[in-house]
């Protein structure tokens, strides 16, 4: 959908005549010449980046009747667009004058551009802005006051700013706030998003509270959410993150609950659960936060130098483990979405519907009743709104109105592995060479085509029953995630799909150090996905038991460390929300490729 062409003659700030023109979802401010030369373009702004306009009221003074009226225009100037250069975005405020004869046309023009710029997006949002003043490099406070607040206020947002003063303060705030906000913005790293989600999920009205979307502002050292929303190049783009607060569409995501045993403590995760090397490179570099996200690369190199193995027993309720099939489905989804892209700031009617598409709806059912729980969740309609915001009722049950579940999230209980669950046992693994010779670039598909040996299934064929894993192999790390990128330089789960009700799990076998070092080259692009030594699964739930408490006393949930004996993880499908400028995660090059593997 595009806006119709509409021009408005104005007087510019330099007293020269100008023209405001809206066409093809773009605003151009032109300076007209008197000698017939082409007009000079002073500003060109995609309507997605247009924030606010107001025509001044007429003067009540009798001697000023018939005077020119001021027209204010606020936008983010620069190249704009997620697929082009956004690094030059900055707040632009213009004011022009409208002659009395053009006032009726100006009133219509103002309404037209506002409606076109905010199609389906609420204006003048109520924003709770939480700021961690010591996160990352300690610049969050100045970034918010110098850049974020001016943009939000120029768009007419009502902002309530609160600084956190201690660990888990944001969780305490989220657990007790009045649910009057349109968005909760977090100026920090992923840690503040984690705290807010856990605070909302702990409430007695958790399902209602979690409908409030979260919009991150990247001022921490770990900003994986921003990488997944804006891409690698724009991870630290503060104006773009502020625009997302104003113009973002709801992106529904899954949460995981992690039940720690024997304490029965429950935490919620939106990003990752990690064991082994991925714990050491994160927690082991806490003292290097001044390096930004570069500290994680340093930690990774240090980890592959030591090659410390992780000893655990893991039970997975696997839905799919065929890498070729998983990649094909994720790429098909991207191609389907491309057919429904629109310009400007409007809502994509397919976006929210497709976000929750299951990659394998007839796969194994969770053993804990999650399907029944999911049936109660508010599902988006084709317009992107939740059912409680729509008056439409199923024709077969027109007499029964939908009643949303605004209650708590049910208590988690220990899981019981079923007979079809996959078990991975690395308790006897070591850093010695694996019994299977692995290539550094081989694909999972090549393993599946290897034949039998002397009429009997080969070791590899037997291993396929466990997604390629052979008991006794050394495990370098276990990494379970809900978004493609875990950092700018690591796309660990390239086929992850938001809201699909599944967790993407990677189990990395111990391999020669040089192979791991070489894998760094394509890690940002997700190329490690095709390594034979990375066992990849989509699961609905899993259990992990610690077999070496002395050597591996902690694991991490979204980068936060916890002591552990065992933990049980299950998915809560489509229960929380982020804001995204296009209603989905950033589309990686991995998902746009057409190669011989898929």
Order of alpha helices (4+ residues) and beta strands (2+ residues): beta-beta-beta-beta-beta-beta-beta-alpha-beta-alpha-alpha-beta-alpha-beta-alpha-alpha-beta-alpha-alpha-beta-beta-beta-alpha-alpha-beta-alpha-alpha-alpha-beta-alpha-alpha-beta-beta-alpha-beta-beta-beta-beta-alpha
